[in-house]
């Protein structure tokens, strides 16, 4: 049975395809539309899932769509009275039927079929889809489950207990009482106004002091048992969506905080205003308050379920600083977070909710790696290089016949101070580049962080970079040496090791490692081994292959990113492209270290 999972309308639209309960493909629309966190309908993501599986749209047996406008109907009606939406919006809320007609048309278009020939469509509520995305692909037979975000189908936090093939929803908290709403509101207050900017605040928090915790405790009240409330006077009236879809696919965030928050914390920072100590302190205080509240929720869930393990999803669990504390500070001994823990993951979750919960089928798939996206073979790579022939004039282009030879050459170049664009195999699912669409550099050189921020990523200087490393070396570098194939948990680097990999250690001594095994990614594993041989460290600085845009999807996009930024080498499949200035830049660059 082929099940297509779809996340549409809200931000981070995406698609996933299951064949008899096995995940065949999962991709996010933003990689094709080239609009970050894009909204609308994931037409291209659906088509690419079909292409990966080698099937036609008419072969899909069922479609599971995240979001159920008929869920919590009484609350929806109440919300309409409270927020008094514009007539068009009220019509859209009330018009579940109209929405489904539009959905059918778009689905038929994506599947290249007619609306009459569509398979059955199942609407799956947002939070159950989050819960399913976490538990149903986890390695655990039994686990507690928590989903937390801004809002989805009116819910902001939901709790579940999974055992065997099924999960039960055992609790939920409705918006506006929402940890995600709090985090996003303060993110906006701090001048980060784009959808998905919360991770910038998390990075900034490491530079501040928790001087505003008392003030924020007036905004968020948390009981020891994990029940929490927001004081609504600090927020504008609650809405169903925190970001409004737009015709160009860019989510437009609503302003969420009220003037009262500025009375409490001082004037809001404007987007271009320099970051002051006060802003860093508010970021740190928010992170402290948020982490403590979430940990209380999880401790209470542990007591309630008695489950040994935990699965989490939802935008709040994209907060890797929080994630890194869970195993040490709650009774849960292991935590599973799949790589698209945010809303894009609900396409996966909707499909699994249908498969396991509604159709009663067996849960037999475990997500052990994130490489579920599109791939482009060597012929496509050669064609892309050919199409950029003029721009690549004077560049050295070498195609290696052996992976070992390729990895040795690239490892030597990185150890010599070159920055490498590394494009291989199937694209990653989720927001992290995990060694198939990555920019790689030497973590031993502290200057690399500033160099990549300024020359390649052109982004805020306070944001840290993360390491990829051999899983077997984790305990050498971190107190908590557990694996994380998805780079979603921040941990403390052993103090004696910090000077060995300074480019990937944050100002507070933390880092967010990605652990690599030969089973998950044999070529990247081999590169890490080759780099260890030449440098003595089994670690590479790894950041996403992009420049203020979604991560690249195709070899053409990878080449264009390479050409317009200051990367020294591009490695696409078996081919290494070296900029004429690469060696010269490398020599200049490594001189201070020698
Ligand atoms: Fe969500």
Boltz pocket constraint, residues with backbone or C-beta under 6 A from the ligand:
constraints:
  - pocket:
      binder: B
      contacts: [[A, 126], [A, 130], [A, 149], [A, 150], [A, 151], [A, 152], [A, 314], [A, 315], [A, 342], [A, 343]]
      max_distance: 6.0
